[in-house]
Amino acid sequence: MMKLSRSGILFVVSAPSGAGKTTLVERIRQTPNLFYSVSCTTRAPRPGEIDGQDYRFLSDADFRERVAKGDFLEHAHVHGDHYGTLREPVVTNLKGGKDVLIDIDTQGAAVIRNCGDPVILDALADVFIMPPDLEELRKRLLKRGTETVEQIDSRLTTAGREMEHWRDYRYIIISGSVEEDLQRFRQIMEAESYLSRRLVQK
């Protein structure tokens, strides 16, 4: 009887701030056989955030040292802080047949698409979470209550630019409720797992 094994899938998720991505990602992280890539950042932890679980919080000097060593699959400067995705754990898990989830902005997703690494590119399945409109996004940011009015205006300006890149993604989810978004994302995960090119005969 023919036995098949599957290579790992790299799920890259992007969305404007306030579009519900964080809640969605928290639910997706509970999926068995899924490695969540914890991003590195130089920003200060928010209340309740845990180092190594929500982010790897680095000093500016530590971050720059890792950049110089080539440790990052991608890195970017966003809203005054540095963010980056470590290359080694992503590649190691994909080669081991484990799916990987990366929560990243449009700038970082573009870098990943152009990284030139065949392991990354063969595994890539990128998804953009699109808010219904900017006014709905403003309401969600105000409800969150973690930014000033000036910061919200800045995030909305950034969101408008990010939403222009939705066509760069293989999949798009128009954000509704958390349950609706989760169901749609799981459908994408299932479809990707059935692609014949991801299967290897033993």
MDTraj code that builds the backbone (N, CA, C; nanometers):
import mdtraj as md
import numpy as np

residues = "MET MET LYS LEU SER ARG SER GLY ILE LEU PHE VAL VAL SER ALA PRO SER GLY ALA GLY LYS THR THR LEU VAL GLU ARG ILE ARG GLN THR PRO ASN LEU PHE TYR SER VAL SER CYS THR THR ARG ALA PRO ARG PRO GLY GLU ILE ASP GLY GLN ASP TYR ARG PHE LEU SER ASP ALA ASP PHE ARG GLU ARG VAL ALA LYS GLY ASP PHE LEU GLU HIS ALA HIS VAL HIS GLY ASP HIS TYR GLY THR LEU ARG GLU PRO VAL VAL THR ASN LEU LYS GLY GLY LYS ASP VAL LEU ILE ASP ILE ASP THR GLN GLY ALA ALA VAL ILE ARG ASN CYS GLY ASP PRO VAL ILE LEU ASP ALA LEU ALA ASP VAL PHE ILE MET PRO PRO ASP LEU GLU GLU LEU ARG LYS ARG LEU LEU LYS ARG GLY THR GLU THR VAL GLU GLN ILE ASP SER ARG LEU THR THR ALA GLY ARG GLU MET GLU HIS TRP ARG ASP TYR ARG TYR ILE ILE ILE SER GLY SER VAL GLU GLU ASP LEU GLN ARG PHE ARG GLN ILE MET GLU ALA GLU SER TYR LEU SER ARG ARG LEU VAL GLN LYS".split()
xyz = np.array([
    [0.0850, -0.1192, 0.0000],
    [0.0000, 0.0000, 0.0000],
    [0.0888, 0.1246, 0.0000],
    [0.0554, 0.2220, -0.0871],
    [0.1361, 0.3428, -0.0993],
    [0.1236, 0.4296, 0.0257],
    [0.2371, 0.4743, 0.0772],
    [0.2394, 0.5636, 0.1922],
    [0.2883, 0.7010, 0.1494],
    [0.2194, 0.8032, 0.1953],
    [0.2536, 0.9404, 0.1599],
    [0.2840, 1.0211, 0.2857],
    [0.3836, 1.1050, 0.2769],
    [0.4113, 1.2011, 0.3830],
    [0.3976, 1.3413, 0.3240],
    [0.3771, 1.4386, 0.4089],
    [0.3542, 1.5744, 0.3604],
    [0.4601, 1.6698, 0.4131],
    [0.5044, 1.7583, 0.3275],
    [0.5978, 1.8620, 0.3709],
    [0.5223, 1.9680, 0.4498],
    [0.5954, 2.0469, 0.5280],
    [0.5318, 2.1509, 0.6082],
    [0.4820, 2.2668, 0.5237],
    [0.3764, 2.3317, 0.5693],
    [0.3184, 2.4477, 0.5014],
    [0.3489, 2.5724, 0.5833],
    [0.3894, 2.6782, 0.5158],
    [0.4196, 2.8052, 0.5817],
    [0.3009, 2.8995, 0.5647],
    [0.2203, 2.9132, 0.6694],
    [0.1058, 3.0035, 0.6665],
    [0.1496, 3.1416, 0.7154],
    [0.1485, 3.2371, 0.6243],
    [0.1846, 3.3757, 0.6565],
    [0.0561, 3.4575, 0.6613],
    [0.0277, 3.5171, 0.7760],
    [-0.0969, 3.5919, 0.7957],
    [-0.0669, 3.7392, 0.8169],
    [-0.1346, 3.8238, 0.7385],
    [-0.1195, 3.9682, 0.7538],
    [-0.2566, 4.0329, 0.7648],
    [-0.2600, 4.1465, 0.8337],
    [-0.3832, 4.2241, 0.8456],
    [-0.3485, 4.3601, 0.9026],
    [-0.4261, 4.4624, 0.8709],
    [-0.4059, 4.5917, 0.9361],
    [-0.4297, 4.5784, 1.0859],
    [-0.3643, 4.6631, 1.1631],
    [-0.3821, 4.6632, 1.3079],
    [-0.5288, 4.6868, 1.3424],
    [-0.5842, 4.5975, 1.4268],
    [-0.7230, 4.6108, 1.4671],
    [-0.8204, 4.5287, 1.3858],
    [-0.7701, 4.4538, 1.2870],
    [-0.8586, 4.3756, 1.1999],
    [-0.8987, 4.2420, 1.2605],
    [-0.8478, 4.2111, 1.3791],
    [-0.8844, 4.0865, 1.4449],
    [-0.7838, 3.9753, 1.4269],
    [-0.6673, 4.0084, 1.3733],
    [-0.5665, 3.9066, 1.3452],
    [-0.5131, 3.8422, 1.4726],
    [-0.4893, 3.9210, 1.5762],
    [-0.4306, 3.8666, 1.6988],
    [-0.5199, 3.7596, 1.7600],
    [-0.6498, 3.7870, 1.7694],
    [-0.7442, 3.6892, 1.8245],
    [-0.7499, 3.5650, 1.7369],
    [-0.7530, 3.5854, 1.6053],
    [-0.7565, 3.4732, 1.5114],
    [-0.6322, 3.3865, 1.5264],
    [-0.5168, 3.4491, 1.5323],
    [-0.3916, 3.3749, 1.5447],
    [-0.3871, 3.2953, 1.6748],
    [-0.4370, 3.3536, 1.7834],
    [-0.4398, 3.2826, 1.9109],
    [-0.5197, 3.1525, 1.9002],
    [-0.6283, 3.1555, 1.8252],
    [-0.7097, 3.0358, 1.8069],
    [-0.6394, 2.9347, 1.7152],
    [-0.5779, 2.9841, 1.6096],
    [-0.5109, 2.8954, 1.5144],
    [-0.3908, 2.8265, 1.5794],
    [-0.3257, 2.8955, 1.6722],
    [-0.2076, 2.8399, 1.7391],
    [-0.2373, 2.7101, 1.8144],
    [-0.3626, 2.6866, 1.8438],
    [-0.4011, 2.5662, 1.9160],
    [-0.4073, 2.4430, 1.8256],
    [-0.3872, 2.4625, 1.6938],
    [-0.3919, 2.3523, 1.5983],
    [-0.2778, 2.2536, 1.6245],
    [-0.3071, 2.1229, 1.6319],
    [-0.2001, 2.0239, 1.6494],
    [-0.1018, 2.0266, 1.5325],
    [0.0222, 1.9898, 1.5591],
    [0.1279, 1.9838, 1.4580],
    [0.1490, 2.1176, 1.3883],
    [0.1383, 2.2254, 1.4651],
    [0.1597, 2.3594, 1.4108],
    [0.2614, 2.4332, 1.4971],
    [0.3651, 2.4865, 1.4337],
    [0.4658, 2.5655, 1.5043],
    [0.4372, 2.7128, 1.4812],
    [0.4220, 2.7883, 1.5900],
    [0.4011, 2.9321, 1.5780],
    [0.5337, 3.0039, 1.5913],
    [0.5681, 3.0815, 1.4906],
    [0.6929, 3.1565, 1.4913],
    [0.6738, 3.2847, 1.5725],
    [0.7335, 3.2904, 1.6893],
    [0.7232, 3.4085, 1.7758],
    [0.8181, 3.5154, 1.7243],
    [0.7633, 3.6291, 1.6871],
    [0.8437, 3.7377, 1.6317],
    [0.9306, 3.8038, 1.7387],
    [1.0433, 3.8546, 1.6950],
    [1.1288, 3.9362, 1.7814],
    [1.0898, 4.0824, 1.7629],
    [1.0998, 4.1608, 1.8692],
    [1.0698, 4.3029, 1.8594],
    [1.1494, 4.3824, 1.9624],
    [1.1701, 4.5098, 1.9296],
    [1.2370, 4.5996, 2.0241],
    [1.1365, 4.6846, 2.1011],
    [1.0071, 4.6697, 2.0714],
    [0.9086, 4.7508, 2.1448],
    [0.8901, 4.6960, 2.2859],
    [0.8402, 4.7817, 2.3730],
    [0.8169, 4.7413, 2.5117],
    [0.6962, 4.6486, 2.5207],
    [0.6983, 4.5525, 2.6131],
    [0.5830, 4.4620, 2.6290],
    [0.4586, 4.5392, 2.6729],
    [0.3439, 4.4979, 2.6185],
    [0.2169, 4.5518, 2.6654],
    [0.1729, 4.4725, 2.7881],
    [0.0820, 4.5275, 2.8682],
    [0.0352, 4.4548, 2.9873],
    [-0.0153, 4.3148, 2.9523],
    [0.0360, 4.2167, 3.0235],
    [-0.0075, 4.0791, 3.0025],
    [0.0740, 4.0008, 2.9026],
    [0.1584, 4.0676, 2.8247],
    [0.2393, 3.9964, 2.7253],
    [0.3557, 3.9245, 2.7935],
    [0.3864, 3.8048, 2.7431],
    [0.4902, 3.7210, 2.8019],
    [0.6045, 3.7043, 2.7026],
    [0.7252, 3.7286, 2.7484],
    [0.8432, 3.7138, 2.6641],
    [0.8583, 3.5681, 2.6212],
    [0.8757, 3.5459, 2.4906],
    [0.8907, 3.4121, 2.4375],
    [0.7595, 3.3475, 2.3969],
    [0.6493, 3.4050, 2.4413],
    [0.5176, 3.3514, 2.4049],
    [0.4449, 3.4457, 2.3103],
    [0.4400, 3.5749, 2.3463],
    [0.3770, 3.6737, 2.2588],
    [0.4797, 3.7303, 2.1605],
    [0.5930, 3.7687, 2.2125],
    [0.7077, 3.8169, 2.1340],
    [0.8358, 3.7776, 2.2064],
    [0.9451, 3.7818, 2.1330],
    [1.0770, 3.7777, 2.1965],
    [1.1223, 3.9230, 2.2047],
    [1.1249, 3.9769, 2.3251],
    [1.1560, 4.1183, 2.3432],
    [1.3081, 4.1362, 2.3521],
    [1.3641, 4.2072, 2.2533],
    [1.5076, 4.2276, 2.2446],
    [1.5417, 4.3746, 2.2601],
    [1.6626, 4.4002, 2.3065],
    [1.7119, 4.5376, 2.3073],
    [1.7475, 4.5756, 2.1639],
    [1.7591, 4.7037, 2.1405],
    [1.7945, 4.7509, 2.0070],
    [1.9301, 4.6942, 1.9640],
    [2.0249, 4.6883, 2.0583],
    [2.1585, 4.6364, 2.0278],
    [2.1537, 4.4877, 1.9922],
    [2.0761, 4.4094, 2.0684],
    [2.0631, 4.2665, 2.0406],
    [2.0000, 4.2425, 1.9036],
    [1.8988, 4.3227, 1.8732],
    [1.8302, 4.3072, 1.7450],
    [1.9266, 4.3356, 1.6295],
    [2.0003, 4.4431, 1.6402],
    [2.0945, 4.4799, 1.5336],
    [2.2040, 4.3742, 1.5171],
    [2.2446, 4.3135, 1.6269],
    [2.3462, 4.2079, 1.6201],
    [2.2936, 4.0866, 1.5432],
    [2.1684, 4.0508, 1.5681],
    [2.1075, 3.9379, 1.4969],
    [2.0909, 3.9693, 1.3484],
    [2.0581, 4.0940, 1.3177],
    [2.0483, 4.1351, 1.1771],
    [2.1828, 4.1170, 1.1073],
    [2.2882, 4.1626, 1.1739],
    [2.4231, 4.1530, 1.1172],
    [2.4654, 4.0080, 1.0952],
    [2.4187, 3.9174, 1.1806],
    [2.4535, 3.7750, 1.1696],
    [2.3671, 3.7022, 1.0666],
    [2.2634, 3.7704, 1.0140],
    [2.1759, 3.7070, 0.9154],
    [2.0772, 3.6099, 0.9756],
    [2.0408, 3.6302, 1.1033],
    [1.9513, 3.5377, 1.1727],
    [1.8053, 3.5499, 1.1293],
    [1.7684, 3.6634, 1.0675],
    [1.6278, 3.6884, 1.0372],
    [1.5902, 3.6478, 0.8952],
    [1.4743, 3.5837, 0.8849],
    [1.4147, 3.5571, 0.7543],
    [1.3668, 3.6884, 0.6940],
    [1.3164, 3.7733, 0.7792],
    [1.2780, 3.9101, 0.7405],
    [1.2814, 3.9964, 0.8652],
    [1.2977, 4.1258, 0.8449],
    [1.2887, 4.2203, 0.9566],
    [1.2484, 4.3557, 0.9013],
    [1.1855, 4.4357, 0.9854],
    [1.1345, 4.5644, 0.9396],
    [1.1251, 4.6618, 1.0555],
    [1.1170, 4.7895, 1.0196],
    [1.0989, 4.8975, 1.1162],
    [0.9551, 4.9470, 1.1023],
    [0.8732, 4.9258, 1.2057],
    [0.7307, 4.9574, 1.1987],
    [0.6878, 5.0359, 1.3226],
    [0.6215, 5.1491, 1.2999],
    [0.5715, 5.2335, 1.4099],
    [0.6811, 5.2648, 1.5127],
    [0.8037, 5.2859, 1.4646],
    [0.9128, 5.3257, 1.5526],
    [0.9880, 5.2132, 1.6201],
    [0.9488, 5.0885, 1.5937],
    [1.0154, 4.9734, 1.6558],
    [1.0583, 4.8725, 1.5500],
    [1.1510, 4.7841, 1.5874],
    [1.1991, 4.6804, 1.4969],
    [1.1264, 4.5487, 1.5246],
    [1.0940, 4.4775, 1.4166],
    [1.0319, 4.3449, 1.4254],
    [1.1065, 4.2508, 1.3318],
    [1.1137, 4.1217, 1.3689],
    [1.1825, 4.0270, 1.2828],
    [1.1402, 3.8839, 1.3087],
    [1.1555, 3.7996, 1.2057],
    [1.1234, 3.6572, 1.2138],
    [1.2520, 3.5765, 1.2028],
    [1.2803, 3.4937, 1.3010],
    [1.4008, 3.4119, 1.2990],
    [1.3899, 3.3029, 1.1923],
    [1.4947, 3.2876, 1.1122],
    [1.4946, 3.1948, 1.0002],
    [1.5024, 3.0475, 1.0430],
    [1.5954, 3.0158, 1.1340],
    [1.6282, 2.8765, 1.1641],
    [1.5092, 2.7927, 1.2099],
    [1.4300, 2.8358, 1.3088],
    [1.3181, 2.7515, 1.3527],
    [1.2123, 2.7312, 1.2453],
    [1.1925, 2.8310, 1.1588],
    [1.0951, 2.8175, 1.0505],
    [1.1391, 2.7085, 0.9524],
    [1.2615, 2.7177, 0.9052],
    [1.3131, 2.6215, 0.8071],
    [1.3205, 2.4813, 0.8664],
    [1.3677, 2.4700, 0.9894],
    [1.3812, 2.3390, 1.0541],
    [1.2459, 2.2687, 1.0660],
    [1.1432, 2.3408, 1.1077],
    [1.0105, 2.2805, 1.1221],
    [0.9503, 2.2428, 0.9870],
    [0.9658, 2.3278, 0.8871],
    [0.9128, 2.2953, 0.7546],
    [0.9778, 2.1691, 0.6984],
    [1.1090, 2.1592, 0.7123],
    [1.1798, 2.0412, 0.6624],
    [1.1377, 1.9157, 0.7378],
    [1.0965, 1.9328, 0.8631],
    [1.0529, 1.8199, 0.9443],
    [0.9069, 1.7823, 0.9217],
    [0.8409, 1.8502, 0.8277],
    [0.7022, 1.8185, 0.7960],
    [0.6000, 1.8853, 0.8852],
    [0.6437, 1.9850, 0.9605],
    [0.5518, 2.0531, 1.0524],
    [0.5085, 2.1870, 0.9925],
    [0.3798, 2.2169, 1.0028],
    [0.3291, 2.3442, 0.9531],
    [0.3758, 2.4581, 1.0432],
    [0.3960, 2.5756, 0.9823],
    [0.4458, 2.6926, 1.0539],
    [0.3506, 2.8093, 1.0309],
    [0.3226, 2.8844, 1.1358],
    [0.2370, 3.0027, 1.1276],
    [0.3186, 3.1265, 1.1624],
    [0.3153, 3.2248, 1.0728],
    [0.3829, 3.3524, 1.0964],
    [0.2800, 3.4643, 1.0883],
    [0.2778, 3.5479, 1.1910],
    [0.1901, 3.6643, 1.1997],
    [0.2765, 3.7857, 1.1674],
    [0.2518, 3.8496, 1.0521],
    [0.3471, 3.9486, 1.0025],
    [0.2764, 4.0568, 0.9218],
    [0.3395, 4.1727, 0.9057],
    [0.2788, 4.2796, 0.8270],
    [0.3077, 4.2602, 0.6773],
    [0.2483, 4.3474, 0.5948],
    [0.2608, 4.3317, 0.4496],
    [0.4045, 4.3494, 0.4018],
    [0.4787, 4.4344, 0.4691],
    [0.6183, 4.4571, 0.4328],
    [0.6997, 4.3299, 0.4535],
    [0.6813, 4.2659, 0.5677],
    [0.7526, 4.1429, 0.5963],
    [0.7109, 4.0296, 0.5047],
    [0.5804, 4.0229, 0.4742],
    [0.5315, 3.9189, 0.3835],
    [0.5948, 3.9328, 0.2455],
    [0.6121, 4.0560, 0.2002],
    [0.6744, 4.0799, 0.0702],
    [0.8198, 4.0332, 0.0694],
    [0.8901, 4.0565, 0.1792],
    [1.0290, 4.0113, 0.1903],
    [1.0356, 3.8588, 0.1824],
    [0.9440, 3.7913, 0.2513],
    [0.9415, 3.6449, 0.2497],
    [0.9158, 3.5937, 0.1083],
    [0.8213, 3.6568, 0.0361],
    [0.7915, 3.6140, -0.1014],
    [0.9135, 3.6266, -0.1927],
    [1.0022, 3.7177, -0.1599],
    [1.1181, 3.7435, -0.2454],
    [1.2493, 3.6953, -0.1842],
    [1.2408, 3.6030, -0.0873],
    [1.3605, 3.5602, -0.0151],
    [1.4514, 3.4693, -0.0990],
    [1.3954, 3.4032, -0.2002],
    [1.4766, 3.3177, -0.2858],
    [1.5060, 3.1801, -0.2300],
    [1.4590, 3.1500, -0.1102],
    [1.4828, 3.0193, -0.0487],
    [1.3754, 2.9217, -0.0967],
    [1.4119, 2.8167, -0.1697],
    [1.3106, 2.7240, -0.2235],
    [1.2291, 2.6536, -0.1154],
    [1.2887, 2.6274, 0.0009],
    [1.2148, 2.5631, 0.1106],
    [1.0997, 2.6531, 0.1548],
    [1.1286, 2.7818, 0.1681],
    [1.0276, 2.8791, 0.2099],
    [0.9220, 2.8983, 0.1019],
    [0.9648, 2.9177, -0.0202],
    [0.8728, 2.9500, -0.1293],
    [0.7821, 2.8321, -0.1649],
    [0.8348, 2.7110, -0.1604],
    [0.7518, 2.5935, -0.1885],
    [0.6452, 2.5729, -0.0811],
    [0.6765, 2.6143, 0.0401],
    [0.5850, 2.5931, 0.1529],
    [0.4824, 2.7048, 0.1690],
    [0.5053, 2.8191, 0.1059],
    [0.4305, 2.9413, 0.1348],
    [0.2822, 2.9352, 0.0968],
    [0.1975, 2.9754, 0.1912],
    [0.0544, 2.9972, 0.1688],
    [0.0185, 3.1227, 0.2468],
    [0.0117, 3.2373, 0.1791],
    [-0.0090, 3.3642, 0.2492],
    [-0.1557, 3.4067, 0.2450],
    [-0.1999, 3.4645, 0.3584],
    [-0.3405, 3.4991, 0.3780],
    [-0.3502, 3.6424, 0.4292],
    [-0.4379, 3.7215, 0.3678],
    [-0.4600, 3.8596, 0.4133],
    [-0.5987, 3.8698, 0.4750],
    [-0.6048, 3.9237, 0.5970],
    [-0.7322, 3.9467, 0.6655],
    [-0.7745, 4.0914, 0.6386],
    [-0.8809, 4.1072, 0.5625],
    [-0.9261, 4.2401, 0.5198],
    [-1.0419, 4.2885, 0.6059],
    [-1.0274, 4.4028, 0.6728],
    [-1.1414, 4.4578, 0.7472],
    [-1.2484, 4.5057, 0.6493],
    [-1.3749, 4.5109, 0.6921],
    [-1.4817, 4.5551, 0.6020],
    [-1.4558, 4.6941, 0.5438],
    [-1.4072, 4.7856, 0.6271],
    [-1.3708, 4.9201, 0.5818],
    [-1.2923, 4.9894, 0.6931],
    [-1.2381, 5.1077, 0.6633],
    [-1.1546, 5.1790, 0.7600],
    [-1.2346, 5.2299, 0.8797],
    [-1.3616, 5.2630, 0.8600],
    [-1.4432, 5.3115, 0.9710],
    [-1.4650, 5.2004, 1.0743],
    [-1.4884, 5.0789, 1.0255],
    [-1.5024, 4.9647, 1.1156],
    [-1.3707, 4.9400, 1.1889],
    [-1.2612, 4.9591, 1.1173],
    [-1.1292, 4.9411, 1.1778],
    [-1.1069, 5.0439, 1.2889],
    [-1.1480, 5.1679, 1.2659],
    [-1.1362, 5.2724, 1.3689],
    [-1.2148, 5.2337, 1.4948],
    [-1.3359, 5.1816, 1.4758],
    [-1.4190, 5.1405, 1.5894],
    [-1.3492, 5.0311, 1.6704],
    [-1.2882, 4.9346, 1.5998],
    [-1.2207, 4.8243, 1.6687],
    [-1.0990, 4.8732, 1.7462],
    [-1.0249, 4.9681, 1.6881],
    [-0.9074, 5.0217, 1.7559],
    [-0.9474, 5.1026, 1.8790],
    [-1.0540, 5.1820, 1.8671],
    [-1.1023, 5.2595, 1.9813],
    [-1.1504, 5.1669, 2.0930],
    [-1.2167, 5.0591, 2.0534],
    [-1.2668, 4.9623, 2.1522],
    [-1.1525, 4.8940, 2.2250],
    [-1.0416, 4.8708, 2.1522],
    [-0.9259, 4.8047, 2.2129],
    [-0.8679, 4.8888, 2.3252],
    [-0.8644, 5.0203, 2.3070],
    [-0.8242, 5.1112, 2.4129],
    [-0.6773, 5.1074, 2.4518],
    [-0.5905, 5.0674, 2.3599],
    [-0.4473, 5.0578, 2.3915],
    [-0.3646, 5.1671, 2.3254],
    [-0.4273, 5.2503, 2.2402],
    [-0.3534, 5.3562, 2.1708],
    [-0.4205, 5.4915, 2.1911],
    [-0.3418, 5.5963, 2.1747],
    [-0.3962, 5.7314, 2.1775],
    [-0.4645, 5.7595, 2.0442],
    [-0.5394, 5.8690, 2.0391],
    [-0.6066, 5.9083, 1.9148],
    [-0.5041, 5.9287, 1.8036],
    [-0.3896, 5.9897, 1.8392],
    [-0.2846, 6.0122, 1.7390],
    [-0.2296, 5.8800, 1.6871],
    [-0.2098, 5.7826, 1.7762],
    [-0.1590, 5.6522, 1.7350],
    [-0.2606, 5.5783, 1.6481],
    [-0.3882, 5.5928, 1.6813],
    [-0.4925, 5.5303, 1.6009],
    [-0.4941, 5.5902, 1.4608],
    [-0.4833, 5.7230, 1.4515],
    [-0.4797, 5.7876, 1.3199],
    [-0.3610, 5.7381, 1.2380],
    [-0.2470, 5.7208, 1.3058],
    [-0.1278, 5.6697, 1.2374],
    [-0.1504, 5.5274, 1.1876],
    [-0.2114, 5.4452, 1.2711],
    [-0.2378, 5.3057, 1.2333],
    [-0.3385, 5.2976, 1.1186],
    [-0.4366, 5.3858, 1.1164],
    [-0.5344, 5.3867, 1.0078],
    [-0.4703, 5.4284, 0.8756],
    [-0.3775, 5.5218, 0.8837],
    [-0.3045, 5.5620, 0.7623],
    [-0.2243, 5.4435, 0.7086],
    [-0.1557, 5.3732, 0.8004],
    [-0.0795, 5.2540, 0.7623],
    [-0.1725, 5.1465, 0.7080],
    [-0.2875, 5.1296, 0.7726],
    [-0.3842, 5.0277, 0.7301],
    [-0.4307, 5.0512, 0.5873],
    [-0.4557, 5.1769, 0.5533],
    [-0.4985, 5.2093, 0.4179],
    [-0.3955, 5.1662, 0.3148],
    [-0.2681, 5.1869, 0.3477],
    [-0.1606, 5.1448, 0.2567],
    [-0.1524, 4.9930, 0.2489],
    [-0.1658, 4.9272, 0.3640],
    [-0.1553, 4.7813, 0.3668],
    [-0.2691, 4.7149, 0.2893],
    [-0.3877, 4.7702, 0.2986],
    [-0.5034, 4.7121, 0.2316],
    [-0.4903, 4.7166, 0.0792],
    [-0.4041, 4.8032, 0.0282],
    [-0.3803, 4.8098, -0.1154],
    [-0.3038, 4.6881, -0.1676],
    [-0.2421, 4.6110, -0.0755],
    [-0.1588, 4.4971, -0.1156],
    [-0.2319, 4.3630, -0.1101],
    [-0.3627, 4.3639, -0.0952],
    [-0.4353, 4.2386, -0.0767],
    [-0.4181, 4.1439, -0.1950],
    [-0.3998, 4.1980, -0.3160],
    [-0.3840, 4.1121, -0.4335],
    [-0.2508, 4.0366, -0.4347],
    [-0.1568, 4.0767, -0.3512],
    [-0.0276, 4.0074, -0.3452],
    [-0.0393, 3.8722, -0.2748],
    [-0.1499, 3.8496, -0.2059],
    [-0.1684, 3.7294, -0.1245],
    [-0.2446, 3.6222, -0.2014],
    [-0.2128, 3.4972, -0.1720],
    [-0.2832, 3.3861, -0.2357],
    [-0.4283, 3.3806, -0.1904],
    [-0.4532, 3.4130, -0.0633],
    [-0.5884, 3.4067, -0.0079],
    [-0.6235, 3.5384, 0.0592],
    [-0.7539, 3.5690, 0.0601],
    [-0.8027, 3.6857, 0.1340],
    [-0.9291, 3.6459, 0.2105],
    [-0.9370, 3.6909, 0.3346],
    [-1.0556, 3.6689, 0.4177],
    [-1.1125, 3.8058, 0.4537],
    [-1.2366, 3.8327, 0.4137],
    [-1.3036, 3.9555, 0.4561],
    [-1.3509, 3.9321, 0.5997],
    [-1.2956, 4.0060, 0.6914],
    [-1.3170, 3.9804, 0.8330],
    [-1.4620, 4.0000, 0.8753],
    [-1.5118, 3.8987, 0.9465],
    [-1.6445, 3.9071, 1.0074],
    [-1.6284, 3.8840, 1.1562],
    [-1.6984, 3.7859, 1.2092],
    [-1.6810, 3.7493, 1.3495],
    [-1.5559, 3.6627, 1.3628],
    [-1.5094, 3.6444, 1.4860],
    [-1.3926, 3.5598, 1.5102],
    [-1.4186, 3.4184, 1.4606],
    [-1.5376, 3.3652, 1.4882],
    [-1.5711, 3.2288, 1.4482],
    [-1.5747, 3.2154, 1.2963],
    [-1.6290, 3.3153, 1.2290],
    [-1.6333, 3.3115, 1.0817],
    [-1.4931, 3.3148, 1.0231],
    [-1.4087, 3.4029, 1.0763],
    [-1.2714, 3.4132, 1.0273],
    [-1.1951, 3.2833, 1.0522],
    [-1.2154, 3.2244, 1.1693],
    [-1.1475, 3.1004, 1.2038],
    [-1.1903, 2.9869, 1.1107],
    [-1.3195, 2.9770, 1.0837],
    [-1.3696, 2.8720, 0.9942],
    [-1.3095, 2.8868, 0.8550],
    [-1.3030, 3.0082, 0.8040],
    [-1.2465, 3.0317, 0.6706],
    [-1.0979, 2.9983, 0.6664],
    [-1.0282, 3.0343, 0.7736],
    [-0.8849, 3.0063, 0.7759],
    [-0.8602, 2.8552, 0.7818],
    [-0.9384, 2.7852, 0.8603],
    [-0.9213, 2.6401, 0.8691],
    [-0.9522, 2.5727, 0.7346],
    [-1.0450, 2.6288, 0.6585],
    [-1.0744, 2.5759, 0.5256],
    [-0.9534, 2.5932, 0.4329],
    [-0.8844, 2.7052, 0.4471],
    [-0.7631, 2.7288, 0.3690],
    [-0.6552, 2.6286, 0.4082],
    [-0.6389, 2.6072, 0.5386],
    [-0.5396, 2.5117, 0.5873],
    [-0.5663, 2.3715, 0.5335],
    [-0.6938, 2.3332, 0.5338],
    [-0.7295, 2.1996, 0.4857],
    [-0.7022, 2.1868, 0.3364],
    [-0.7411, 2.2884, 0.2594],
    [-0.7190, 2.2838, 0.1148],
    [-0.5700, 2.2738, 0.0824],
    [-0.4886, 2.3507, 0.1522],
    [-0.3440, 2.3486, 0.1275],
    [-0.2839, 2.2117, 0.1609],
    [-0.3379, 2.1456, 0.2613],
    [-0.2824, 2.0162, 0.3026],
    [-0.3102, 1.9062, 0.2013],
    [-0.4077, 1.9288, 0.1110],
    [-0.4424, 1.8287, 0.0111],
    [-0.3719, 1.8498, -0.1225],
    [-0.2925, 1.9556, -0.1344],
    [-0.2237, 1.9803, -0.2619],
    [-0.1276, 1.8655, -0.2908],
    [-0.1354, 1.8103, -0.4107],
    [-0.0524, 1.6951, -0.4459],
    [0.0973, 1.7273, -0.4418],
    [0.1328, 1.8524, -0.4717],
    [0.2744, 1.8879, -0.4731],
    [0.3373, 1.8860, -0.3347],
    [0.2533, 1.8850, -0.2317],
    [0.3066, 1.8801, -0.0947],
    [0.3282, 1.7386, -0.0456],
    [0.2841, 1.6390, -0.1229],
    [0.2929, 1.5007, -0.0803],
    [0.4165, 1.4321, -0.1383],
    [0.4782, 1.3493, -0.0561],
    [0.5973, 1.2752, -0.0976],
    [0.5712, 1.1281, -0.0728],
    [0.5946, 1.0438, -0.1752],
    [0.5748, 0.8998, -0.1590],
    [0.6925, 0.8387, -0.0875],
    [0.6630, 0.7591, 0.0150],
    [0.7681, 0.6937, 0.0918],
    [0.8111, 0.5640, 0.0236],
])
top = md.Topology()
chain = top.add_chain()
for i, resn in enumerate(residues, 1):
    res = top.add_residue(resn, chain, resSeq=i)
    for name in ("N", "CA", "C"):
        top.add_atom(name, md.element.get_by_symbol(name[0]), res)
traj = md.Trajectory(xyz[None], top)
